[in-house]
């Protein structure tokens, strides 16, 4: 994704990099879902599985929840990198395949620094 806007196109490459603009923009996405887990142990297993998938794709997760509800924001673990649309689709498919997860809402990729 190339995020070029007119206001930042006149800025130097060094400044665009420092401000995380245009080709240096960092993207991420959010998701939320309901869970039907019986206890904290099942929640810990769910979270460990999810974190394993995310780490394997060089992503990081911030968020939290409990045995009934979970929400998070996911972005790349590398500087000046972003999740791809394939990563969003992969996480969404994993959530949909889990029978303990319902009411899934996955957001689009947004600029981590300026997209909220």
MOPAC internal coordinates of N, CA, C and O (Angstrom, degrees):
PM7 1SCF
backbone

  N    0.0000 0     0.00 0     0.00 0    0    0    0
  C    1.4481 1     0.00 0     0.00 0    1    0    0
  C    1.5238 1   108.87 1     0.00 0    2    1    0
  O    1.2310 1   120.38 1   -49.86 1    3    2    1
  N    1.2793 1   116.89 1   130.14 1    3    2    1
  C    1.4432 1   120.97 1   178.47 1    5    3    2
  C    1.5182 1   108.45 1  -107.07 1    6    5    3
  O    1.2310 1   120.84 1   -67.89 1    7    6    5
  N    1.3056 1   115.99 1   112.11 1    7    6    5
  C    1.4551 1   121.28 1  -177.97 1    9    7    6
  C    1.5224 1   109.38 1  -102.08 1   10    9    7
  O    1.2310 1   120.35 1   -92.85 1   11   10    9
  N    1.2894 1   116.94 1    87.15 1   11   10    9
  C    1.4533 1   121.27 1   179.30 1   13   11   10
  C    1.5178 1   107.69 1  -113.05 1   14   13   11
  O    1.2310 1   120.88 1   -53.09 1   15   14   13
  N    1.3206 1   115.92 1   126.91 1   15   14   13
  C    1.4531 1   118.44 1   173.53 1   17   15   14
  C    1.5221 1   108.75 1  -123.12 1   18   17   15
  O    1.2310 1   120.89 1   -21.28 1   19   18   17
  N    1.3176 1   115.90 1   158.72 1   19   18   17
  C    1.4636 1   120.52 1  -173.01 1   21   19   18
  C    1.5214 1   112.25 1   -63.81 1   22   21   19
  O    1.2310 1   119.96 1   145.31 1   23   22   21
  N    1.3220 1   117.69 1   -34.69 1   23   22   21
  C    1.4592 1   120.30 1  -177.74 1   25   23   22
  C    1.5212 1   112.01 1   -64.95 1   26   25   23
  O    1.2310 1   120.25 1   145.00 1   27   26   25
  N    1.3209 1   117.12 1   -35.00 1   27   26   25
  C    1.4628 1   118.80 1  -176.78 1   29   27   26
  C    1.5198 1   113.15 1   -97.37 1   30   29   27
  O    1.2310 1   119.47 1   170.18 1   31   30   29
  N    1.3265 1   118.62 1    -9.82 1   31   30   29
  C    1.4653 1   119.95 1  -176.80 1   33   31   30
  C    1.5220 1   112.58 1   -67.69 1   34   33   31
  O    1.2310 1   119.70 1   158.65 1   35   34   33
  N    1.3213 1   118.18 1   -21.35 1   35   34   33
  C    1.4562 1   120.48 1   179.34 1   37   35   34
  C    1.5294 1   111.77 1   -88.48 1   38   37   35
  O    1.2310 1   119.84 1   176.08 1   39   38   37
  N    1.3182 1   117.92 1    -3.92 1   39   38   37
  C    1.4594 1   121.56 1   179.47 1   41   39   38
  C    1.5262 1   110.31 1   -80.79 1   42   41   39
  O    1.2310 1   121.33 1   -26.92 1   43   42   41
  N    1.3182 1   115.06 1   153.08 1   43   42   41
  C    1.4639 1   119.97 1   179.29 1   45   43   42
  C    1.5284 1   110.46 1   -69.17 1   46   45   43
  O    1.2310 1   121.32 1   -20.66 1   47   46   45
  N    1.3111 1   115.08 1   159.34 1   47   46   45
  C    1.4654 1   120.95 1   178.72 1   49   47   46
  C    1.5280 1   110.11 1   -57.95 1   50   49   47
  O    1.2310 1   120.27 1   138.07 1   51   50   49
  N    1.3217 1   117.08 1   -41.93 1   51   50   49
  C    1.4641 1   121.91 1  -179.91 1   53   51   50
  C    1.5264 1   111.14 1   -60.61 1   54   53   51
  O    1.2310 1   120.19 1   136.38 1   55   54   53
  N    1.3278 1   117.25 1   -43.62 1   55   54   53
  C    1.4574 1   120.74 1  -179.45 1   57   55   54
  C    1.5261 1   111.32 1   -70.95 1   58   57   55
  O    1.2310 1   119.98 1   140.27 1   59   58   57
  N    1.3361 1   117.64 1   -39.73 1   59   58   57
  C    1.4691 1   120.15 1   176.69 1   61   59   58
  C    1.5261 1   110.59 1   -60.03 1   62   61   59
  O    1.2310 1   120.83 1   140.23 1   63   62   61
  N    1.3267 1   116.01 1   -39.77 1   63   62   61
  C    1.4655 1   120.33 1   179.25 1   65   63   62
  C    1.5274 1   110.32 1   -66.77 1   66   65   63
  O    1.2310 1   120.50 1   135.65 1   67   66   65
  N    1.3022 1   116.65 1   -44.35 1   67   66   65
  C    1.4669 1   121.44 1  -179.36 1   69   67   66
  C    1.5258 1   111.65 1   -63.33 1   70   69   67
  O    1.2310 1   120.40 1   144.98 1   71   70   69
  N    1.3298 1   116.84 1   -35.02 1   71   70   69
  C    1.4673 1   122.03 1  -178.14 1   73   71   70
  C    1.5279 1   113.36 1   -94.11 1   74   73   71
  O    1.2310 1   120.27 1  -177.55 1   75   74   73
  N    1.3316 1   117.09 1     2.45 1   75   74   73
  C    1.4735 1   122.37 1  -178.83 1   77   75   74
  C    1.5316 1   111.27 1    56.86 1   78   77   75
  O    1.2310 1   120.52 1  -130.38 1   79   78   77
  N    1.3073 1   116.62 1    49.62 1   79   78   77
  C    1.4599 1   121.68 1  -179.17 1   81   79   78
  C    1.5242 1   110.69 1  -110.83 1   82   81   79
  O    1.2310 1   121.63 1   -19.94 1   83   82   81
  N    1.3284 1   114.48 1   160.06 1   83   82   81
  C    1.4623 1   123.45 1   174.84 1   85   83   82
  C    1.5253 1   111.62 1    52.80 1   86   85   83
  O    1.2310 1   119.93 1    60.53 1   87   86   85
  N    1.3302 1   117.74 1  -119.47 1   87   86   85
  C    1.4619 1   119.86 1  -176.16 1   89   87   86
  C    1.5250 1   112.80 1   -67.77 1   90   89   87
  O    1.2310 1   119.73 1   169.12 1   91   90   89
  N    1.3316 1   118.12 1   -10.88 1   91   90   89
  C    1.4656 1   122.21 1   178.97 1   93   91   90
  C    1.5310 1   112.60 1  -103.36 1   94   93   91
  O    1.2310 1   120.26 1  -175.41 1   95   94   93
  N    1.3097 1   117.11 1     4.59 1   95   94   93
  C    1.4683 1   120.32 1   179.05 1   97   95   94
  C    1.5232 1   109.95 1   -62.78 1   98   97   95
  O    1.2310 1   121.25 1   -39.80 1   99   98   97
  N    1.3115 1   115.22 1   140.20 1   99   98   97
  C    1.4665 1   121.28 1   177.28 1  101   99   98
  C    1.5246 1   107.64 1  -106.75 1  102  101   99
  O    1.2310 1   120.91 1   -52.20 1  103  102  101
  N    1.3264 1   115.87 1   127.80 1  103  102  101
  C    1.4547 1   121.35 1  -177.27 1  105  103  102
  C    1.5206 1   110.51 1  -107.07 1  106  105  103
  O    1.2310 1   121.46 1   -19.24 1  107  106  105
  N    1.3216 1   114.80 1   160.76 1  107  106  105
  C    1.4560 1   121.81 1   175.53 1  109  107  106
  C    1.5110 1   108.91 1  -160.52 1  110  109  107
  O    1.2310 1   120.49 1    -5.25 1  111  110  109
  N    1.3313 1   116.68 1   174.75 1  111  110  109
  C    1.4588 1   120.77 1   179.28 1  113  111  110
  C    1.5194 1   110.05 1  -144.86 1  114  113  111
  O    1.2310 1   121.47 1   -24.15 1  115  114  113
  N    1.3107 1   114.80 1   155.85 1  115  114  113
  C    1.4614 1   120.47 1   179.60 1  117  115  114
  C    1.5187 1   109.60 1  -111.21 1  118  117  115
  O    1.2310 1   121.33 1   -19.71 1  119  118  117
  N    1.3170 1   115.06 1   160.29 1  119  118  117
  C    1.4559 1   120.31 1   170.37 1  121  119  118
  C    1.5158 1   108.68 1  -150.94 1  122  121  119
  O    1.2310 1   121.62 1   -23.61 1  123  122  121
  N    1.3077 1   114.51 1   156.39 1  123  122  121
  C    1.4619 1   121.07 1   174.36 1  125  123  122
  C    1.5137 1   108.26 1  -143.83 1  126  125  123
  O    1.2310 1   121.17 1   -26.90 1  127  126  125
  N    1.3178 1   115.37 1   153.10 1  127  126  125
  C    1.4566 1   119.80 1  -178.92 1  129  127  126
  C    1.5234 1   109.97 1  -160.19 1  130  129  127
  O    1.2310 1   121.50 1   -18.73 1  131  130  129
  N    1.3075 1   114.74 1   161.27 1  131  130  129
  C    1.4564 1   121.36 1   171.93 1  133  131  130
  C    1.5181 1   108.00 1   -95.99 1  134  133  131
  O    1.2310 1   120.87 1   -32.26 1  135  134  133
  N    1.3182 1   115.93 1   147.74 1  135  134  133
  C    1.4582 1   121.82 1   179.72 1  137  135  134
  C    1.5255 1   109.63 1  -122.77 1  138  137  135
  O    1.2310 1   120.53 1   -32.77 1  139  138  137
  N    1.3136 1   116.59 1   147.23 1  139  138  137
  C    1.4674 1   121.54 1   174.43 1  141  139  138
  C    1.5263 1   108.11 1  -119.45 1  142  141  139
  O    1.2310 1   121.56 1  -113.01 1  143  142  141
  N    1.3106 1   114.62 1    66.99 1  143  142  141
  C    1.4586 1   121.62 1  -179.82 1  145  143  142
  C    1.5263 1   108.78 1  -103.99 1  146  145  143
  O    1.2310 1   120.44 1   -33.37 1  147  146  145
  N    1.3122 1   116.77 1   146.63 1  147  146  145
  C    1.4627 1   120.89 1  -173.58 1  149  147  146
  C    1.5219 1   113.71 1   -79.89 1  150  149  147
  O    1.2310 1   120.21 1   147.88 1  151  150  149
  N    1.3142 1   117.20 1   -32.12 1  151  150  149
  C    1.4629 1   118.70 1  -174.20 1  153  151  150
  C    1.5286 1   110.79 1  -157.93 1  154  153  151
  O    1.2310 1   121.54 1     1.01 1  155  154  153
  N    1.3127 1   114.66 1  -178.99 1  155  154  153
  C    1.4629 1   121.34 1  -178.51 1  157  155  154
  C    1.5304 1   112.02 1   -64.12 1  158  157  155
  O    1.2310 1   120.23 1   147.94 1  159  158  157
  N    1.3060 1   117.16 1   -32.06 1  159  158  157
  C    1.4680 1   120.56 1   179.56 1  161  159  158
  C    1.5266 1   110.43 1   -64.07 1  162  161  159
  O    1.2310 1   120.20 1   135.18 1  163  162  161
  N    1.3325 1   117.22 1   -44.82 1  163  162  161
  C    1.4710 1   120.32 1   177.16 1  165  163  162
  C    1.5241 1   110.80 1   -64.51 1  166  165  163
  O    1.2310 1   120.56 1   142.46 1  167  166  165
  N    1.3314 1   116.54 1   -37.54 1  167  166  165
  C    1.4604 1   120.10 1   177.51 1  169  167  166
  C    1.5264 1   110.30 1   -63.09 1  170  169  167
  O    1.2310 1   120.13 1   136.61 1  171  170  169
  N    1.3237 1   117.36 1   -43.39 1  171  170  169
  C    1.4625 1   120.97 1   178.52 1  173  171  170
  C    1.5248 1   111.53 1   -61.34 1  174  173  171
  O    1.2310 1   120.17 1   141.01 1  175  174  173
  N    1.3227 1   117.28 1   -38.99 1  175  174  173
  C    1.4686 1   121.44 1   177.64 1  177  175  174
  C    1.5289 1   110.25 1   -64.97 1  178  177  175
  O    1.2310 1   120.51 1   134.37 1  179  178  177
  N    1.3460 1   116.64 1   -45.63 1  179  178  177
  C    1.4700 1   121.58 1   176.84 1  181  179  178
  C    1.5268 1   110.27 1   -57.05 1  182  181  179
  O    1.2310 1   120.78 1   131.75 1  183  182  181
  N    1.3249 1   116.12 1   -48.25 1  183  182  181
  C    1.4599 1   120.88 1  -177.84 1  185  183  182
  C    1.5289 1   111.54 1   -64.94 1  186  185  183
  O    1.2310 1   120.01 1   138.05 1  187  186  185
  N    1.3193 1   117.58 1   -41.95 1  187  186  185
  C    1.4689 1   120.59 1   177.43 1  189  187  186
  C    1.5259 1   111.62 1   -60.86 1  190  189  187
  O    1.2310 1   120.39 1   136.99 1  191  190  189
  N    1.3349 1   116.86 1   -43.01 1  191  190  189
  C    1.4685 1   120.71 1   178.38 1  193  191  190
  C    1.5282 1   110.93 1   -62.83 1  194  193  191
  O    1.2310 1   120.62 1   134.44 1  195  194  193
  N    1.3291 1   116.42 1   -45.56 1  195  194  193
  C    1.4624 1   121.32 1  -179.94 1  197  195  194
  C    1.5279 1   110.87 1   -63.16 1  198  197  195
  O    1.2310 1   120.36 1   133.74 1  199  198  197
  N    1.3178 1   116.91 1   -46.26 1  199  198  197
  C    1.4628 1   120.23 1  -179.91 1  201  199  198
  C    1.5285 1   111.76 1   -64.03 1  202  201  199
  O    1.2310 1   120.18 1   146.05 1  203  202  201
  N    1.3228 1   117.25 1   -33.95 1  203  202  201
  C    1.4640 1   120.51 1   175.94 1  205  203  202
  C    1.5192 1   112.03 1   -63.10 1  206  205  203
  O    1.2310 1   120.74 1   136.95 1  207  206  205
  N    1.3367 1   116.20 1   -43.05 1  207  206  205
  C    1.4695 1   120.45 1   177.57 1  209  207  206
  C    1.5217 1   111.35 1   -63.75 1  210  209  207
  O    1.2310 1   121.23 1   136.61 1  211  210  209
  N    1.3103 1   115.26 1   -43.39 1  211  210  209
  C    1.4567 1   120.46 1  -176.68 1  213  211  210
  C    1.5272 1   110.71 1   -67.21 1  214  213  211
  O    1.2310 1   120.23 1   135.00 1  215  214  213
  N    1.3144 1   117.17 1   -45.00 1  215  214  213
  C    1.4678 1   120.81 1   179.98 1  217  215  214
  C    1.5276 1   111.38 1   -63.81 1  218  217  215
  O    1.2310 1   120.09 1   144.12 1  219  218  217
  N    1.3246 1   117.44 1   -35.88 1  219  218  217
  C    1.4669 1   121.33 1   179.76 1  221  219  218
  C    1.5267 1   111.86 1   -65.00 1  222  221  219
  O    1.2310 1   120.16 1   158.29 1  223  222  221
  N    1.3272 1   117.30 1   -21.71 1  223  222  221
  C    1.4663 1   121.81 1   179.60 1  225  223  222
  C    1.5328 1   111.33 1  -101.41 1  226  225  223
  O    1.2310 1   120.18 1  -164.83 1  227  226  225
  N    1.3296 1   117.26 1    15.17 1  227  226  225
  C    1.4718 1   123.11 1  -178.31 1  229  227  226
  C    1.5216 1   112.13 1    57.96 1  230  229  227
  O    1.2310 1   120.90 1  -137.79 1  231  230  229
  N    1.3264 1   115.88 1    42.21 1  231  230  229
  C    1.4547 1   122.39 1   177.72 1  233  231  230
  C    1.5223 1   109.41 1  -118.02 1  234  233  231
  O    1.2310 1   120.79 1   -16.48 1  235  234  233
  N    1.3238 1   116.09 1   163.52 1  235  234  233
  C    1.4620 1   122.27 1   174.34 1  237  235  234
  C    1.5180 1   108.74 1  -129.35 1  238  237  235
  O    1.2310 1   121.10 1   -24.52 1  239  238  237
  N    1.3249 1   115.50 1   155.48 1  239  238  237
  C    1.4579 1   121.83 1  -176.41 1  241  239  238
  C    1.5167 1   109.22 1  -126.19 1  242  241  239
  O    1.2310 1   121.13 1   -42.88 1  243  242  241
  N    1.3187 1   115.44 1   137.12 1  243  242  241
  C    1.4557 1   121.78 1   170.33 1  245  243  242
  C    1.5118 1   107.11 1  -124.91 1  246  245  243
  O    1.2310 1   120.21 1   -46.15 1  247  246  245
  N    1.2983 1   117.21 1   133.85 1  247  246  245
  C    1.4570 1   119.99 1  -179.21 1  249  247  246
  C    1.5009 1   110.34 1   153.51 1  250  249  247
  O    1.2310 1   121.07 1    20.38 1  251  250  249
  N    1.3099 1   115.56 1  -159.62 1  251  250  249
  C    1.4538 1   118.81 1   179.15 1  253  251  250
  C    1.5060 1   112.02 1   171.98 1  254  253  251
  O    1.2310 1   121.55 1     6.81 1  255  254  253
  N    1.3016 1   114.64 1  -173.19 1  255  254  253
  C    1.4437 1   120.52 1  -179.07 1  257  255  254
  C    1.5085 1   110.88 1   168.94 1  258  257  255
  O    1.2310 1   121.72 1    25.47 1  259  258  257
  N    1.3147 1   114.32 1  -154.53 1  259  258  257
  C    1.4562 1   121.27 1   179.79 1  261  259  258
  C    1.5217 1   108.59 1  -147.34 1  262  261  259
  O    1.2310 1   120.15 1    15.91 1  263  262  261
  N    1.3184 1   117.31 1  -164.09 1  263  262  261
  C    1.4680 1   121.28 1  -176.25 1  265  263  262
  C    1.5283 1   112.90 1   -68.58 1  266  265  263
  O    1.2310 1   119.89 1   169.77 1  267  266  265
  N    1.3310 1   117.81 1   -10.23 1  267  266  265
  C    1.4701 1   121.37 1  -177.67 1  269  267  266
  C    1.5292 1   114.45 1  -111.29 1  270  269  267
  O    1.2310 1   120.05 1   154.05 1  271  270  269
  N    1.3275 1   117.52 1   -25.95 1  271  270  269
  C    1.4634 1   120.70 1  -173.05 1  273  271  270
  C    1.5278 1   109.52 1  -149.42 1  274  273  271
  O    1.2310 1   120.99 1   -34.17 1  275  274  273
  N    1.3373 1   115.72 1   145.83 1  275  274  273
  C    1.4635 1   120.48 1   178.48 1  277  275  274
  C    1.5180 1   109.14 1  -146.48 1  278  277  275
  O    1.2310 1   120.55 1   -42.01 1  279  278  277
  N    1.3367 1   116.56 1   137.99 1  279  278  277
  C    1.4631 1   119.73 1   170.66 1  281  279  278
  C    1.5196 1   108.88 1  -141.38 1  282  281  279
  O    1.2310 1   121.13 1   -27.63 1  283  282  281
  N    1.3122 1   115.44 1   152.37 1  283  282  281
  C    1.4573 1   119.57 1  -174.67 1  285  283  282
  C    1.5188 1   111.01 1  -158.97 1  286  285  283
  O    1.2310 1   121.75 1   -16.28 1  287  286  285
  N    1.3210 1   114.26 1   163.72 1  287  286  285
  C    1.4543 1   122.91 1   172.39 1  289  287  286
  C    1.5209 1   106.76 1  -124.81 1  290  289  287
  O    1.2310 1   120.58 1   -46.27 1  291  290  289
  N    1.3197 1   116.49 1   133.73 1  291  290  289
  C    1.4612 1   121.94 1  -175.81 1  293  291  290
  C    1.5256 1   109.38 1  -121.16 1  294  293  291
  O    1.2310 1   121.19 1   -44.80 1  295  294  293
  N    1.3253 1   115.33 1   135.20 1  295  294  293
  C    1.4523 1   121.73 1   175.81 1  297  295  294
  C    1.5303 1   108.89 1  -144.56 1  298  297  295
  O    1.2310 1   120.49 1    -0.23 1  299  298  297
  N    1.2991 1   116.67 1   179.77 1  299  298  297
  C    1.4656 1   121.05 1  -178.17 1  301  299  298
  C    1.5245 1   110.91 1   -75.47 1  302  301  299
  O    1.2310 1   121.01 1   -30.38 1  303  302  301
  N    1.3118 1   115.68 1   149.62 1  303  302  301
  C    1.4643 1   120.61 1   175.60 1  305  303  302
  C    1.5303 1   111.23 1   -84.52 1  306  305  303
  O    1.2310 1   120.51 1   174.42 1  307  306  305
  N    1.3281 1   116.63 1    -5.58 1  307  306  305
  C    1.4634 1   120.98 1  -177.65 1  309  307  306
  C    1.5282 1   110.58 1  -107.88 1  310  309  307
  O    1.2310 1   121.45 1   -34.90 1  311  310  309
  N    1.3118 1   114.84 1   145.10 1  311  310  309
  C    1.4555 1   120.53 1   179.36 1  313  311  310
  C    1.5250 1   110.08 1   -67.79 1  314  313  311
  O    1.2310 1   120.68 1   -40.92 1  315  314  313
  N    1.3093 1   116.30 1   139.08 1  315  314  313
  C    1.4631 1   124.35 1  -179.59 1  317  315  314
  C    1.5249 1   112.70 1    60.88 1  318  317  315
  O    1.2310 1   120.01 1  -153.83 1  319  318  317
  N    1.3039 1   117.59 1    26.17 1  319  318  317
  C    1.4657 1   121.94 1   175.95 1  321  319  318
  C    1.5231 1   108.10 1  -122.23 1  322  321  319
  O    1.2310 1   120.85 1   -16.88 1  323  322  321
  N    1.2970 1   115.98 1   163.12 1  323  322  321
  C    1.4600 1   121.58 1  -177.87 1  325  323  322
  C    1.5176 1   110.08 1  -143.13 1  326  325  323
  O    1.2310 1   120.49 1   -25.10 1  327  326  325
  N    1.3342 1   116.66 1   154.90 1  327  326  325
  C    1.4662 1   118.71 1   171.16 1  329  327  326
  C    1.5233 1   109.20 1   -63.98 1  330  329  327
  O    1.2310 1   120.69 1   -26.83 1  331  330  329
  N    1.2871 1   116.28 1   153.17 1  331  330  329
  C    1.4646 1   122.17 1   176.71 1  333  331  330
  C    1.5246 1   108.53 1   -97.94 1  334  333  331
  O    1.2310 1   120.68 1   -14.59 1  335  334  333
  N    1.3222 1   116.31 1   165.41 1  335  334  333
  C    1.4645 1   120.06 1   175.89 1  337  335  334
  C    1.5255 1   110.81 1   -58.36 1  338  337  335
  O    1.2310 1   120.51 1   148.76 1  339  338  337
  N    1.3348 1   116.64 1   -31.24 1  339  338  337
  C    1.4673 1   120.59 1   177.68 1  341  339  338
  C    1.5296 1   111.10 1   -64.35 1  342  341  339
  O    1.2310 1   120.30 1   145.43 1  343  342  341
  N    1.3347 1   117.03 1   -34.57 1  343  342  341
  C    1.4641 1   120.58 1   177.27 1  345  343  342
  C    1.5249 1   110.81 1   -66.58 1  346  345  343
  O    1.2310 1   120.84 1   137.77 1  347  346  345
  N    1.3256 1   115.99 1   -42.23 1  347  346  345
  C    1.4672 1   120.34 1   177.72 1  349  347  346
  C    1.5232 1   109.59 1   -60.80 1  350  349  347
  O    1.2310 1   120.48 1   132.17 1  351  350  349
  N    1.3197 1   116.69 1   -47.83 1  351  350  349
  C    1.4699 1   121.35 1   179.90 1  353  351  350
  C    1.5185 1   111.67 1   -62.64 1  354  353  351
  O    1.2310 1   120.19 1   140.76 1  355  354  353
  N    1.3230 1   117.24 1   -39.24 1  355  354  353
  C    1.4622 1   121.53 1  -179.59 1  357  355  354
  C    1.5321 1   111.17 1   -64.26 1  358  357  355
  O    1.2310 1   120.38 1   133.03 1  359  358  357
  N    1.3234 1   116.88 1   -46.97 1  359  358  357
  C    1.4720 1   120.69 1   179.52 1  361  359  358
  C    1.5214 1   110.06 1   -64.36 1  362  361  359
  O    1.2310 1   120.30 1   137.47 1  363  362  361
  N    1.3291 1   117.03 1   -42.53 1  363  362  361
  C    1.4635 1   120.34 1   178.75 1  365  363  362
  C    1.5289 1   110.71 1   -62.21 1  366  365  363
  O    1.2310 1   119.86 1   136.32 1  367  366  365
  N    1.3196 1   117.88 1   -43.68 1  367  366  365
  C    1.4672 1   121.46 1   179.02 1  369  367  366
  C    1.5272 1   110.99 1   -63.34 1  370  369  367
  O    1.2310 1   120.27 1   140.79 1  371  370  369
  N    1.3262 1   117.09 1   -39.21 1  371  370  369
  C    1.4621 1   120.52 1   178.60 1  373  371  370
  C    1.5270 1   110.56 1   -64.09 1  374  373  371
  O    1.2310 1   120.72 1   137.36 1  375  374  373
  N    1.3224 1   116.23 1   -42.64 1  375  374  373
  C    1.4690 1   119.88 1   178.01 1  377  375  374
  C    1.5283 1   110.96 1   -64.00 1  378  377  375
  O    1.2310 1   120.49 1   136.16 1  379  378  377
  N    1.3343 1   116.67 1   -43.84 1  379  378  377
  C    1.4685 1   120.62 1  -179.80 1  381  379  378
  C    1.5257 1   112.04 1   -64.04 1  382  381  379
  O    1.2310 1   120.01 1   148.26 1  383  382  381
  N    1.3153 1   117.58 1   -31.74 1  383  382  381
  C    1.4650 1   121.52 1  -178.88 1  385  383  382
  C    1.5271 1   112.69 1   -77.47 1  386  385  383
  O    1.2310 1   120.25 1   164.95 1  387  386  385
  N    1.3211 1   117.13 1   -15.05 1  387  386  385
  C    1.4599 1   121.20 1  -178.39 1  389  387  386
  C    1.5244 1   109.10 1   -87.10 1  390  389  387
  O    1.2310 1   120.05 1   -61.74 1  391  390  389
  N    1.3357 1   117.50 1   118.26 1  391  390  389
  C    1.4667 1   120.65 1  -176.43 1  393  391  390
  C    1.5253 1   113.50 1   -73.31 1  394  393  391
  O    1.2310 1   119.64 1   174.89 1  395  394  393
  N    1.3074 1   118.29 1    -5.11 1  395  394  393
  C    1.4719 1   121.99 1   177.01 1  397  395  394
  C    1.5302 1   111.77 1   -94.55 1  398  397  395
  O    1.2310 1   120.64 1  -177.78 1  399  398  397
  N    1.3300 1   116.39 1     2.22 1  399  398  397
  C    1.4629 1   121.79 1  -176.66 1  401  399  398
  C    1.5241 1   109.30 1  -116.58 1  402  401  399
  O    1.2310 1   120.48 1   -44.73 1  403  402  401
  N    1.3400 1   116.68 1   135.27 1  403  402  401
  C    1.4668 1   121.38 1   178.12 1  405  403  402
  C    1.5298 1   109.62 1  -143.11 1  406  405  403
  O    1.2310 1   121.02 1    -7.78 1  407  406  405
  N    1.3193 1   115.66 1   172.22 1  407  406  405
  C    1.4745 1   122.67 1   179.22 1  409  407  406
  C    1.5325 1   111.63 1    47.79 1  410  409  407
  O    1.2310 1   121.24 1  -125.27 1  411  410  409
  N    1.3014 1   115.23 1    54.73 1  411  410  409
  C    1.4631 1   121.71 1  -176.29 1  413  411  410
  C    1.5231 1   109.77 1   -82.99 1  414  413  411
  O    1.2310 1   121.11 1   -48.32 1  415  414  413
  N    1.3148 1   115.48 1   131.68 1  415  414  413
  C    1.4565 1   121.75 1   175.03 1  417  415  414
  C    1.5286 1   107.71 1  -130.65 1  418  417  415
  O    1.2310 1   120.87 1   -64.02 1  419  418  417
  N    1.3270 1   115.94 1   115.98 1  419  418  417
  C    1.4634 1   121.43 1  -179.26 1  421  419  418
  C    1.5213 1   108.02 1  -114.58 1  422  421  419
  O    1.2310 1   120.82 1   -54.62 1  423  422  421
  N    1.3208 1   116.05 1   125.38 1  423  422  421
  C    1.4543 1   120.92 1  -179.06 1  425  423  422
  C    1.5191 1   112.49 1   -82.05 1  426  425  423
  O    1.2310 1   121.39 1    -9.23 1  427  426  425
  N    1.3126 1   114.95 1   170.77 1  427  426  425
  C    1.4625 1   121.86 1   176.76 1  429  427  426
  C    1.5219 1   109.45 1   -83.44 1  430  429  427
  O    1.2310 1   121.17 1   -14.66 1  431  430  429
  N    1.3177 1   115.36 1   165.34 1  431  430  429
  C    1.4562 1   120.08 1   175.32 1  433  431  430
  C    1.5250 1   109.78 1   -65.63 1  434  433  431
  O    1.2310 1   120.78 1   -49.03 1  435  434  433
  N    1.3275 1   116.11 1   130.97 1  435  434  433
  C    1.4593 1   122.46 1   178.75 1  437  435  434
  C    1.5231 1   109.03 1  -130.66 1  438  437  435
  O    1.2310 1   120.86 1   -21.30 1  439  438  437
  N    1.3044 1   115.96 1   158.70 1  439  438  437
  C    1.4546 1   121.74 1   176.98 1  441  439  438
  C    1.5280 1   108.49 1   -69.09 1  442  441  439
  O    1.2310 1   120.30 1   -57.33 1  443  442  441
  N    1.3125 1   117.04 1   122.67 1  443  442  441
  C    1.4611 1   122.43 1  -176.41 1  445  443  442
  C    1.5255 1   111.24 1   -63.09 1  446  445  443
  O    1.2310 1   119.87 1   144.26 1  447  446  445
  N    1.3172 1   117.85 1   -35.74 1  447  446  445
  C    1.4585 1   121.29 1  -175.65 1  449  447  446
  C    1.5205 1   113.81 1   -90.52 1  450  449  447
  O    1.2310 1   119.77 1   152.00 1  451  450  449
  N    1.3168 1   118.05 1   -28.00 1  451  450  449
  C    1.4643 1   120.75 1  -173.86 1  453  451  450
  C    1.5201 1   113.78 1  -130.83 1  454  453  451
  O    1.2310 1   119.05 1  -176.36 1  455  454  453
  N    1.3162 1   119.42 1     3.64 1  455  454  453
  C    1.4566 1   121.17 1  -168.85 1  457  455  454
  C    1.5040 1   117.21 1   -94.67 1  458  457  455
  O    1.2310 1   119.63 1  -175.65 1  459  458  457
  N    1.3144 1   118.32 1     4.35 1  459  458  457
  C    1.4632 1   118.14 1  -175.81 1  461  459  458
  C    1.4914 1   112.40 1   -95.02 1  462  461  459
  O    1.2310 1   120.10 1   180.00 1  463  462  461

